[in-house]
Amino acid sequence: MQKEPEIVKILRKEELLRNLQMKSSATCENVQITEDASIDALLVVSKDIAENKKAEQLLVENEKKYRTIFEFFPQTILLIDKNGIILDVNEQIREWLGYKPDEILEMNLFSVPFFNQKSKKIIKKNFLNKLLNKTIPAFEIEVLTKSGEKRVGIVYTTSLRNEEKEIIADFMVISDITELKHKEEAIRIKDHAITSSINAIILADLKGNITYVNKSFLRIWGYAKDKDVLGKSMAQFWKMQGKYFEVMDVLMITGEWIGELTGIRKDHSTFQVQLSANMIRDKSTKPICIMGCFVDITKYKKTVKTPSESEKKFQDILEKSFNMIYQLNIKKKTCDFVSRSSLKILGYTSQEMMSFTLKQIEDLIHPDDRNQWNQHLKTIIDYQNKKDAIQTIEYRFRHKVFGYRWISDTCSAIFDEKNEPMAIVGTIKDITERKKIWNELIKSEEKYRILAETSADGVFTTDSLGRLTYVNPSFEKLCGRQKSQILATPLRNYLHEDSIYFFQQIFIDARKKNEKIENIELELVAGDGRITPIETNIAPLKKDAEFGGIVCTVRDITQRKEIENELKKNERLKTEFMNIAAHELRSPVTPIKGYLDLIIHENESNEKIKNWAKISLRNAERLLKLINDILDVSRLDSDTMRFNMEKINPIELLNEIVEDMRLVIINKKLEFRVNIPEQLPYIIGDKNRLSQVFKNLIGNSLKFTDSGFIALEVEKKDNHLLIAVGDTGIGISNDELKKIFTKFYQAYTGEDRNNEGTGLGLFISKEIVKKHNGIIWAESKIGKGSRFVIQLPYIHENR
């Protein structure tokens, strides 16, 4: 039964709503409201009006839904009334046939220019059947585009009925199947060509088992029905003489083989055929089957006795093959054919191999492998499912010169019409080196397996979806679960919720970048709910050059985390102690400084006492600076230093610093070079803290410069202000440049200088600049001077 389209349901509901609206309107018009009208009558009228409003609203919504579906439907839709007039058509007709909807609207269905007479008859017949309430299946029609091109469509019809079940309109939904028809016709022609070909054509799977034959194959080989040959090996229909595997080898390597073979008919008579065989591949070039075309050349061979070029080529391939090819006669228990490569692989000439009996061949096989080899021969000969009788065995064979060598023997049995085994054909190749590599690989894997199994760290691997494929005992212990419980489950099941998203991102990075990722900290949840902090190193695994998952080492870092937390606690206590100590030290220094200042300015004090007071005051100020620096370090370490961030004019800030520092620089008889542009963009920062940084840098330059100049320069570059303080002082070595911004580090200033200061100024400056989203660095040469540069972002104001 055809499913009713959604658009028809919508139109049917729309029609019902219109009927409801008409009835409701009629009800309202017929009701006369008088003074004696009851409240019930009024309620009925009100209810009808409300229902009418709802119906109108639903009608509008359905109209929108109908329009959207109708216009965006991928096939052409015609809406036809019961008189055959086209009421509506969607835009798809323009794309399909080249007609605009306006050109078709209000035309009679049987007058439109794109239906030919045959199509009109089919449409008319189906619509008459519809009027008789008969079920109309989908039907095909031919149409003509506006440009004259013939197209084929398939038509689905659906009727729209009113409440009395009368047809009020019909939908025609037409799908373009032109391309499909063309493909069907091409397939039909090709199929007919293969079926009716005078040449025998077969298809076989990659094992050589026949899956299709045409009538010519049955005729040439003398079979009545294809079921007599389907499923059987191609080898059964040729007199192979050891060629079967060579043909297959050449096909696998080159994808094609052309040559002459001897066929065996059903009545056991033989005839000459030429075979053209090709390997059929899919779009990804993967082999899927073999196609062969046979031509009976018996009459031609009677007149032409010389061997063909393809036969010579095949014989040449046979003799020069890297693998040894043989055919063992089961009844004679000797080899009818052995290729010349036997000398290279086994050390025996082909004549020597063909002179050996089956027992002599068995004696050359390693004693430990003989039972397996005999069982292999028995399996090949007695194999019940003859079409899958190709088998491979690996065993050791005694080389004439080099002792036992590992060989791989791939063979199959050839059966007569009575399904009795006649011969075994096969190929042999030396795999001694491959075996050595394999054994070394096994030893290596065993070594690494032992390392993983005995490792104190956890080790696990996953597949490409993150599911665990291996876990060692240490990981089982960390996870608090047995291996059987966690294998084939996602690792994320055992991670803390805070670690899941992070691990997934790391897993994706390992997949995309194909790089090792180290020192990843996660939290593992054990079976008892215990949370263990772990550190992991992750490396991607490859499988056939594709991402196959990850291998991870896992280390329990619980103790390390406890030590780190203890160190953080100690650091916090140290910071608190420094903070308290600095406050306590500053309290007595302030009054001492005040009294010394009074002594210096007291008129009654003699000069000697004043000098002593000046020395004391200078040291008190140094002590106070040291205390303030310690307090700043403490606040920075504990992230409690307050910053009053505001919009700052850098010109005003720097000019104030210049005025404050100019006198002290001049008193030391140094030149103060200032280069501040007239216009600079504003910056965001703490004015006092930035002033502290620049004064500290100028103070350092002043301390280590005896002659020359001190410079303050500003420039705008790449969205930042670069503010530099330079000097012509003693300079700093390259080794010390790397350390000067660390706590308590003081650069070497020469044997004739005292190491003044605390070693905290540059550290404090660096941290303050960092809080302003800036960076600071130093450039220097011994004996030439130094240059400290601060980079700060500026405000981009809209103009």
Buried (B, 14 or more C-beta within 10 A) or exposed (E): EEEEBEBBBBBBBBBBBBEBBEBBEEBBEEEEEEEEEEEEBEEBBEEBBEBBEEBBEBBEEBBEBBEEBBEEBEBBBBBBBBEBBBEBBBBBBBEBBBBEBEBBEEBEBBEBEBBBEEBBEBBEEBBEEBEEEEEBEEBEBBBBEEEEEEBBBBBBBBBBEBEEEEBBBBBBBBBBBBEEBEEEEEEEEEEEEBEEBEBBBBBBBBBBBBEBBBBBBBEBBBBEEBEBBBBBBBBBBBEBBBBBBBBBBBBEEEBEBBBBBBBBEBEEEEBBBBBBBBBEEEEEEEBEBBBBBBBBBEEEBEEEEEEBEBBEBBBEBBEEBEBBBBBBBBEEEBBBBBBBBBBEBBBBBBEBBBEBEBEEBEEBBBEEBBEEBEEBBEBBBEBEEBBBBBBEBEBBBBBEEEEBBBBBBBBBBBBEEEEEBBBBBBBBBBBBEEBEEEEEEEEEEEEEEEEBEEBEBBBBBBBBEBBBBBBBBBBBEBBBBEBEEBEEEBBBBBBBEEBBEBBBEBBEBBBEEEEEBEEBEBBBBBEEEEBBBBBBBBBBBEEEEEBBBBBBBBBBBEEEBEEEEEEEEEEEEEBEEBBEBBEEBBEEBEEBBEEBBEBBEEEEBEEEEBEBBBEBBEEBEEBBBBBBBBBBBBBBBBEEBEEEEEEBEBBEBBEEBBEEBEEEBEEEEBEBEBEBEEEBBBBBBBBEBBBBBBBBBBBBBBBBBEEBBBBBBBEEEEEBBBBBBBBBBBBBEEEBBEEBBEBEBBBEBEEEEEEEBBBBBBBBBBBBBEBBEBEBEBBBEEEEBBBBBBBBBBEEEEE
